[in-house]
Amino acid sequence: MRSMFSVSISSGRENSGKLRASALALAAALSLSGCQDTTTLTSGRSLVPVPAQTVSLMEQKGSTKQSPMLIRAYKKEAELEIWKMRADGTYAHLKTYPMCRWSGQLGPKKREGDRQVPEGFYSITPGQMNPNSQFYLAFNVGYPNALDKAQGYTGGAIMVHGACASAGCFSMTDEQMSEIYAIARESFAGGQRAIQMQTMPFRMTAENLAKHRLDPNIKFWREIKEGYDHFEVSKREPQVAFCGRRYVFNASAADGAKLEVGAACPPLQENDELKSLVAQKRATDDSKVAELAASGVKPIKIRYADGGQHPSFNHVTMVSRPEALDKGPVEIVLDDKGRPATAVAVAAAKASQLASLAAPGLTAPVAVNPGAVAANAPQPSTTTAYAPTEKPVAAEPFYKRWLGMGFGGAVATTAQPAVTAPLPPRRESATPAGRDLKVVDPRQKTSELPALIRGAQPVLPTVLMAYSPISQ
């Protein structure tokens, strides 16, 4: 594999003019919704074998190259997992790949051009594999599925691909994509007709659910969590269907009729044992969520400039929109009604500062306009600054007083102890309270376009390629 890469790199150097044109083509493609991914070029990179170490790991897990696979992706954690089927039909976790880039926000994709990575359950068939992708190698995740279409969601061409550049896709490095593509290719060769891809906003732990319990997407997230839980308790691929404009898992119509996404769900036939295990897990998770909320875990909303990446790739310069990544995700604490709590806290702090300006023992308050404060905070009609009890004998022009200049006349005042007037409250920063800012040296990132076609990305350290579980 290294020799192929070196030949590609050499070819790229000999054809630098063509590569510049390809870079411009990539920039244009990234400006479109989704990852438009067509090229007439051909190469042998899609035929690279599965690495021997990965084949050995499959065997340790009780699986083979030709056995079926399953993919799980998590946006918040920026990770993509590969699972392989064992002889008994259950799946074993093979590897977790850190994502180099993903786009958008947490939440489902709804429309063309929103740069969102979709969430839900999707199906990848051999026809969705692209061995000649302009993003090195790619496969289409299968968005929109039947439920997305029924909801009126638009858009398409959502890929898992290389090049570490995303405009609505899951982007990996070329080296990672070479391995992932090879694993999928061998699974199809072994007879698998479709690879299930489960894409989630985050790992569906009680801790994550507690933090995101007031998010507008929580109803949908709990719906897809049911399929997530089916896999968790059985380690078998959940059968996905739709009715009543929602997902149903491992269920069929009791009368044998076909389930229709736009029709009401009929009485369903399910496996009682599996249904009971999923219900137990849901009850346990719900109890833990309630416990965490009662213990003071605050609800939050995470806002991204445009998606994110795994921390392992903070050093990588060849990414799309590095300026969006430099800003980092902003964690906004919400109040019990789902409103940003920072605005309430800032208003209360202002009110406290205004009240603290009133000092005992001084007279002759001079009214100062305090500005607006929150409706639920105390609102004094004035703030006070303190001056001597007698006015100057001769008033001075405004500009003289403003500049602190004398005007030729004595200013008589009644003797008063020296008083240092308190400073006005400091203007609040536009940065929400409690936000952790990620300080980045702009010289560490560049807007370089990713390497095209030739697989010329620097080989990453092994630790960044994937993480393999010790046992599972």
C-alpha positions as CSV (number, residue, x, y, z in Angstrom):
1,M,0.0,0.0,0.0
2,R,2.8,2.4,0.7
3,S,4.4,1.8,-2.7
4,M,1.1,2.7,-4.4
5,F,0.9,5.9,-2.4
6,S,4.5,6.8,-3.3
7,V,3.8,6.2,-7.0
8,S,0.7,8.4,-6.7
9,I,2.7,11.1,-5.0
10,S,5.3,11.1,-7.7
11,S,2.6,11.3,-10.4
12,G,1.1,14.2,-8.5
13,R,4.4,16.1,-8.6
14,E,4.7,15.5,-12.4
15,N,1.3,16.9,-13.0
16,S,1.1,19.8,-10.6
17,G,-0.9,21.9,-13.1
18,K,-3.6,19.2,-13.3
19,L,-3.7,18.9,-9.5
20,R,-4.3,22.7,-9.1
21,A,-7.2,22.3,-11.5
22,S,-8.5,19.4,-9.4
23,A,-8.1,21.5,-6.2
24,L,-10.3,24.2,-7.7
25,A,-12.8,21.5,-8.7
26,L,-12.9,20.3,-5.1
27,A,-13.4,23.8,-3.8
28,A,-16.4,24.2,-6.1
29,A,-17.8,20.8,-5.0
30,L,-17.5,21.7,-1.4
31,S,-19.6,24.8,-2.0
32,L,-22.6,22.6,-3.0
33,S,-24.9,20.8,-0.6
34,G,-23.8,17.4,0.4
35,C,-20.6,16.0,-1.1
36,Q,-21.1,16.0,-4.9
37,D,-18.8,13.2,-5.9
38,T,-18.3,12.4,-9.6
39,T,-15.2,11.8,-11.6
40,T,-14.2,9.9,-14.6
41,L,-10.8,9.0,-13.3
42,T,-10.0,5.4,-12.4
43,S,-7.3,4.0,-10.1
44,G,-6.4,0.8,-8.3
45,R,-6.8,2.3,-4.8
46,S,-10.2,0.6,-4.3
47,L,-8.4,-2.7,-4.7
48,V,-6.0,-2.3,-1.8
49,P,-6.3,-5.4,0.4
50,V,-7.4,-5.3,4.0
51,P,-4.3,-4.9,6.2
52,A,-3.0,-8.1,7.6
53,Q,-3.1,-6.8,11.1
54,T,-6.8,-6.0,10.7
55,V,-7.5,-9.4,9.2
56,S,-5.8,-10.9,12.3
57,L,-7.9,-8.8,14.6
58,M,-11.1,-10.0,12.8
59,E,-10.0,-13.6,13.5
60,Q,-9.4,-12.8,17.1
61,K,-13.0,-11.5,17.3
62,G,-14.3,-14.7,15.8
63,S,-15.0,-13.1,12.4
64,T,-13.6,-13.2,8.9
65,K,-12.9,-10.7,6.0
66,Q,-16.0,-12.0,4.2
67,S,-18.4,-11.8,7.1
68,P,-21.1,-9.0,7.2
69,M,-20.2,-5.6,8.8
70,L,-22.1,-2.8,10.5
71,I,-21.2,0.9,10.9
72,R,-22.0,3.2,13.8
73,A,-21.1,6.9,13.8
74,Y,-21.3,9.5,16.5
75,K,-21.2,13.2,15.7
76,K,-20.4,14.8,19.0
77,E,-17.6,12.3,19.8
78,A,-16.4,12.4,16.1
79,E,-15.9,8.7,15.9
80,L,-16.9,6.0,13.4
81,E,-17.1,2.3,14.5
82,I,-16.8,-0.9,12.4
83,W,-18.4,-4.0,13.7
84,K,-18.1,-7.5,12.2
85,M,-20.4,-10.5,12.4
86,R,-19.3,-13.6,14.2
87,A,-20.3,-17.2,13.4
88,D,-23.3,-17.0,15.9
89,G,-24.8,-14.0,14.1
90,T,-23.8,-11.4,16.8
91,Y,-21.5,-8.5,16.0
92,A,-18.1,-7.8,17.6
93,H,-16.6,-4.3,17.8
94,L,-13.6,-4.3,15.4
95,K,-12.2,-0.8,15.3
96,T,-13.1,2.8,16.1
97,Y,-11.8,5.5,13.7
98,P,-11.5,9.1,14.8
99,M,-13.2,11.4,12.3
100,C,-11.1,14.0,10.6
101,R,-14.2,16.2,9.8
102,W,-18.0,16.3,9.9
103,S,-20.4,19.1,9.1
104,G,-23.3,21.0,10.6
105,Q,-24.9,20.7,14.1
106,L,-26.3,18.0,16.3
107,G,-29.7,17.1,14.9
108,P,-31.2,15.4,11.7
109,K,-30.6,16.6,8.2
110,K,-33.8,18.3,6.8
111,R,-33.0,20.2,3.7
112,E,-30.7,20.6,0.7
113,G,-27.8,22.9,1.5
114,D,-28.0,22.8,5.3
115,R,-24.6,21.2,5.6
116,Q,-26.0,18.7,8.0
117,V,-24.8,15.2,8.5
118,P,-28.0,13.0,8.8
119,E,-29.0,11.0,11.9
120,G,-30.9,7.8,11.8
121,F,-30.6,4.3,10.2
122,Y,-29.3,4.0,6.6
123,S,-28.4,1.3,4.2
124,I,-25.3,1.0,2.0
125,T,-25.4,-1.3,-1.1
126,P,-22.7,-2.2,-3.5
127,G,-24.1,0.3,-6.0
128,Q,-23.4,3.1,-3.5
129,M,-19.6,2.4,-3.4
130,N,-17.5,4.9,-5.4
131,P,-14.0,3.6,-6.2
132,N,-13.2,6.7,-8.3
133,S,-14.2,9.4,-5.8
134,Q,-12.6,12.8,-6.1
135,F,-12.4,12.5,-2.3
136,Y,-10.1,9.5,-2.7
137,L,-12.6,6.7,-1.9
138,A,-16.3,7.1,-0.9
139,F,-19.6,5.4,-0.3
140,N,-23.1,7.0,-0.1
141,V,-24.8,6.5,3.3
142,G,-28.3,6.2,1.7
143,Y,-29.8,9.5,2.8
144,P,-32.7,10.2,2.5
145,N,-34.4,7.0,3.7
146,A,-38.1,6.4,3.5
147,L,-38.8,8.2,6.7
148,D,-36.8,11.3,5.6
149,K,-38.7,11.4,2.4
150,A,-42.1,11.1,4.2
151,Q,-41.0,14.0,6.4
152,G,-40.3,16.2,3.4
153,Y,-36.6,16.3,4.0
154,T,-34.5,17.1,0.9
155,G,-30.9,16.8,-0.1
156,G,-28.6,13.8,-0.9
157,A,-25.1,12.8,-1.9
158,I,-24.1,12.3,1.7
159,M,-20.9,10.3,1.8
160,V,-18.3,8.7,4.0
161,H,-15.1,9.7,2.2
162,G,-11.5,10.6,2.5
163,A,-9.7,13.9,1.9
164,C,-10.6,15.3,5.4
165,A,-13.0,17.9,3.8
166,S,-16.7,18.0,4.5
167,A,-19.7,19.9,3.3
168,G,-22.3,17.7,4.9
169,C,-20.4,14.4,5.0
170,F,-18.4,12.1,7.3
171,S,-14.8,12.7,6.2
172,M,-11.9,10.5,7.1
173,T,-8.3,10.5,6.1
174,D,-7.2,8.8,2.9
175,E,-5.4,6.1,4.9
176,Q,-8.4,5.4,7.1
177,M,-10.8,5.4,4.0
178,S,-8.5,2.9,2.2
179,E,-9.0,0.4,5.1
180,I,-12.8,1.1,5.7
181,Y,-13.5,0.8,2.0
182,A,-11.6,-2.5,1.8
183,I,-13.5,-4.0,4.7
184,A,-16.8,-3.1,3.1
185,R,-15.7,-4.4,-0.3
186,E,-14.8,-7.8,1.2
187,S,-18.1,-8.0,3.1
188,F,-20.0,-7.4,-0.1
189,A,-17.8,-10.1,-1.8
190,G,-18.8,-12.5,1.0
191,G,-22.5,-12.0,0.1
192,Q,-23.7,-9.1,2.3
193,R,-26.4,-7.3,0.3
194,A,-26.5,-4.1,2.4
195,I,-24.5,-2.6,5.2
196,Q,-26.5,-0.9,8.0
197,M,-25.1,2.5,9.1
198,Q,-26.4,3.8,12.4
199,T,-25.6,7.5,12.7
200,M,-26.2,9.2,16.1
201,P,-25.9,12.7,17.5
202,F,-23.8,11.2,20.3
203,R,-23.3,8.0,22.2
204,M,-26.7,7.3,23.8
205,T,-25.5,7.3,27.4
206,A,-27.6,8.5,30.3
207,E,-25.1,11.3,30.8
208,N,-25.5,12.6,27.3
209,L,-29.3,12.2,27.4
210,A,-29.4,14.1,30.7
211,K,-27.4,17.0,29.3
212,H,-29.5,17.2,26.1
213,R,-32.9,16.5,27.8
214,L,-34.3,19.9,26.8
215,D,-33.0,19.9,23.2
216,P,-35.7,20.4,20.6
217,N,-34.5,17.1,18.9
218,I,-34.9,15.0,22.1
219,K,-38.1,13.2,20.9
220,F,-36.4,12.1,17.7
221,W,-33.3,11.1,19.5
222,R,-35.2,8.9,21.9
223,E,-36.9,7.3,18.9
224,I,-33.6,6.3,17.3
225,K,-32.2,5.3,20.7
226,E,-34.7,2.5,20.6
227,G,-32.9,1.0,17.6
228,Y,-29.6,1.8,19.3
229,D,-30.7,-0.2,22.4
230,H,-31.9,-3.1,20.3
231,F,-28.3,-3.5,19.1
232,E,-26.8,-2.8,22.5
233,V,-28.8,-5.6,24.2
234,S,-28.6,-8.2,21.5
235,K,-25.5,-7.3,19.4
236,R,-27.5,-8.3,16.4
237,E,-28.4,-5.9,13.5
238,P,-31.9,-4.5,14.2
239,Q,-34.4,-4.9,11.4
240,V,-35.6,-1.4,10.5
241,A,-39.1,-0.5,9.3
242,F,-41.4,2.5,9.3
243,C,-45.0,3.2,10.1
244,G,-46.9,6.2,11.6
245,R,-44.0,8.4,10.3
246,R,-41.6,6.9,12.8
247,Y,-39.0,4.1,13.1
248,V,-40.0,0.7,14.3
249,F,-37.4,-2.0,15.1
250,N,-37.5,-5.8,14.9
251,A,-41.3,-5.7,14.4
252,S,-43.8,-6.6,11.7
253,A,-47.5,-6.2,11.3
254,A,-49.4,-8.9,13.3
255,D,-51.6,-9.6,10.3
256,G,-48.6,-10.0,8.0
257,A,-49.3,-6.8,6.0
258,K,-46.5,-4.6,4.9
259,L,-45.7,-1.6,7.1
260,E,-46.1,1.8,5.4
261,V,-44.3,4.9,6.6
262,G,-47.2,7.1,5.9
263,A,-49.9,4.8,7.4
264,A,-50.8,4.4,11.1
265,C,-48.9,1.6,12.8
266,P,-51.1,-1.6,13.0
267,P,-50.8,-4.1,15.9
268,L,-47.1,-5.2,15.9
269,Q,-45.6,-8.6,16.3
270,E,-42.3,-8.5,18.3
271,N,-40.0,-10.8,20.0
272,D,-41.1,-10.8,23.6
273,E,-37.7,-11.5,25.1
274,L,-36.0,-8.8,23.1
275,K,-38.8,-6.3,23.7
276,S,-38.4,-6.9,27.5
277,L,-34.6,-6.4,27.4
278,V,-35.0,-3.1,25.5
279,A,-37.7,-1.9,27.9
280,Q,-35.5,-2.7,30.9
281,K,-32.6,-0.8,29.4
282,R,-34.8,2.2,28.6
283,A,-36.1,2.2,32.2
284,T,-32.6,2.0,33.6
285,D,-31.4,4.8,31.4
286,D,-34.5,7.0,32.2
287,S,-33.9,6.5,35.9
288,K,-30.3,7.5,35.6
289,V,-31.2,10.6,33.6
290,A,-33.7,11.6,36.3
291,E,-31.1,11.0,39.0
292,L,-28.5,13.1,37.1
293,A,-30.9,15.9,36.6
294,A,-31.9,15.9,40.3
295,S,-28.2,15.9,41.3
296,G,-27.6,19.2,39.4
297,V,-26.5,18.2,35.9
298,K,-27.6,21.2,33.8
299,P,-29.3,20.9,30.5
300,I,-27.2,22.2,27.6
301,K,-27.2,22.9,23.9
302,I,-24.0,22.6,21.9
303,R,-23.5,25.0,19.0
304,Y,-20.9,24.5,16.3
305,A,-19.6,27.0,13.8
306,D,-19.8,24.1,11.3
307,G,-19.3,20.6,12.7
308,G,-16.2,19.3,14.3
309,Q,-13.4,16.8,14.3
310,H,-11.8,14.4,16.7
311,P,-9.2,16.0,18.9
312,S,-6.6,13.7,17.4
313,F,-6.6,15.8,14.3
314,N,-6.1,19.2,15.9
315,H,-2.7,19.3,14.2
316,V,-3.9,18.5,10.7
317,T,-3.8,21.5,8.4
318,M,-5.4,19.9,5.4
319,V,-9.1,20.2,6.5
320,S,-12.0,22.2,5.1
321,R,-13.0,25.4,6.8
322,P,-10.3,25.3,9.5
323,E,-11.6,28.7,10.9
324,A,-14.9,27.0,11.8
325,L,-13.0,24.3,13.8
326,D,-10.8,26.9,15.5
327,K,-13.8,28.4,17.1
328,G,-14.7,25.1,18.7
329,P,-18.1,24.0,20.0
330,V,-19.9,26.4,22.4
331,E,-21.7,24.7,25.3
332,I,-24.7,26.8,26.3
333,V,-26.3,26.0,29.7
334,L,-30.1,26.1,29.6
335,D,-32.7,27.0,32.3
336,D,-35.6,24.7,33.1
337,K,-37.6,26.1,30.3
338,G,-34.9,25.4,27.7
339,R,-33.7,29.1,27.5
340,P,-30.0,30.0,27.6
341,A,-29.3,30.5,31.3
342,T,-26.4,32.8,30.6
343,A,-28.7,35.7,29.7
344,V,-30.5,35.4,33.0
345,A,-27.2,35.1,34.9
346,V,-25.8,38.2,33.2
347,A,-28.9,40.2,34.0
348,A,-28.8,39.2,37.6
349,A,-25.1,40.1,37.8
350,K,-25.8,43.5,36.4
351,A,-28.6,44.1,38.9
352,S,-26.2,43.1,41.7
353,Q,-23.6,45.5,40.5
354,L,-26.1,48.4,40.2
355,A,-27.3,47.8,43.8
356,S,-23.7,47.7,45.1
357,L,-23.2,51.3,43.9
358,A,-25.3,52.7,46.8
359,A,-22.8,53.6,49.6
360,P,-24.0,54.7,53.0
361,G,-23.2,58.2,54.4
362,L,-23.1,60.2,51.2
363,T,-25.6,62.7,50.0
364,A,-26.7,64.5,46.9
365,P,-27.3,61.6,44.5
366,V,-27.0,62.4,40.8
367,A,-29.2,60.3,38.6
368,V,-27.5,58.0,36.0
369,N,-29.3,56.0,33.3
370,P,-28.7,52.4,34.2
371,G,-29.8,50.8,30.9
372,A,-31.9,47.8,30.4
373,V,-31.9,44.8,32.7
374,A,-33.7,41.5,32.5
375,A,-37.4,41.5,33.2
376,N,-36.9,39.0,36.1
377,A,-34.2,41.0,37.8
378,P,-34.6,43.9,40.2
379,Q,-34.9,47.1,38.2
380,P,-33.9,50.2,40.2
381,S,-35.1,53.4,38.5
382,T,-31.7,55.1,38.9
383,T,-28.2,54.4,39.9
384,T,-26.4,57.0,42.0
385,A,-23.1,58.7,41.9
386,Y,-22.1,61.1,44.7
387,A,-21.0,64.8,44.5
388,P,-20.4,67.6,46.9
389,T,-23.5,69.2,48.4
390,E,-22.9,72.7,46.8
391,K,-22.6,73.4,43.1
392,P,-19.7,75.4,41.5
393,V,-20.1,79.2,41.6
394,A,-19.8,79.4,37.9
395,A,-20.9,76.7,35.5
396,E,-18.3,75.7,33.0
397,P,-18.9,74.9,29.3
398,F,-19.6,71.2,28.6
399,Y,-16.4,70.6,26.6
400,K,-14.3,72.3,29.4
401,R,-15.8,70.1,32.1
402,W,-15.5,67.0,29.8
403,L,-11.8,67.7,29.2
404,G,-11.1,68.7,32.9
405,M,-10.0,72.2,31.9
406,G,-10.3,75.3,34.2
407,F,-12.4,78.3,33.1
408,G,-10.7,81.1,34.9
409,G,-13.0,81.2,37.9
410,A,-12.8,79.6,41.3
411,V,-15.0,76.7,42.0
412,A,-16.4,76.8,45.5
413,T,-17.5,73.7,47.3
414,T,-18.4,72.8,50.8
415,A,-15.7,70.8,52.4
416,Q,-16.3,67.1,52.1
417,P,-14.2,64.1,52.8
418,A,-12.6,62.7,49.7
419,V,-14.8,60.2,48.0
420,T,-13.8,57.9,45.2
421,A,-16.8,57.4,43.1
422,P,-17.3,53.8,42.2
423,L,-16.6,52.9,38.6
424,P,-19.6,52.0,36.4
425,P,-20.3,48.3,35.9
426,R,-18.0,46.8,33.3
427,R,-19.7,46.0,30.0
428,E,-20.5,42.3,29.8
429,S,-18.5,40.4,27.2
430,A,-20.4,39.0,24.2
431,T,-19.0,35.6,25.2
432,P,-21.6,33.7,27.2
433,A,-20.7,33.2,30.9
434,G,-19.1,29.9,31.6
435,R,-17.9,29.3,28.0
436,D,-14.5,27.8,27.6
437,L,-12.8,29.5,24.8
438,K,-10.4,27.5,22.7
439,V,-7.4,29.7,22.0
440,V,-5.8,28.7,18.8
441,D,-2.7,30.1,17.1
442,P,-3.9,30.9,13.6
443,R,-0.5,29.9,12.3
444,Q,-1.2,26.3,13.3
445,K,-4.0,25.9,10.8
446,T,-4.2,26.8,7.1
447,S,-6.9,26.8,4.5
448,E,-5.0,24.4,2.4
449,L,-7.2,22.2,0.2
450,P,-6.9,18.5,0.9
451,A,-4.8,16.2,-1.3
452,L,-6.7,15.0,-4.3
453,I,-6.9,11.7,-6.0
454,R,-3.3,10.8,-5.4
455,G,-3.5,9.7,-1.7
456,A,-0.8,12.2,-0.8
457,Q,-1.9,12.9,2.8
458,P,1.0,12.4,5.3
459,V,0.8,8.9,6.8
460,L,-0.7,9.4,10.3
461,P,0.8,7.8,13.4
462,T,-0.8,4.4,14.2
463,V,-2.6,5.8,17.2
464,L,-4.6,8.1,14.9
465,M,-5.6,5.4,12.5
466,A,-8.1,3.6,14.7
467,Y,-8.5,2.3,18.2
468,S,-9.0,-1.5,18.6
469,P,-10.8,-2.7,21.7
470,I,-8.9,-5.2,23.9
471,S,-12.0,-7.4,24.2
472,Q,-15.7,-7.2,23.5
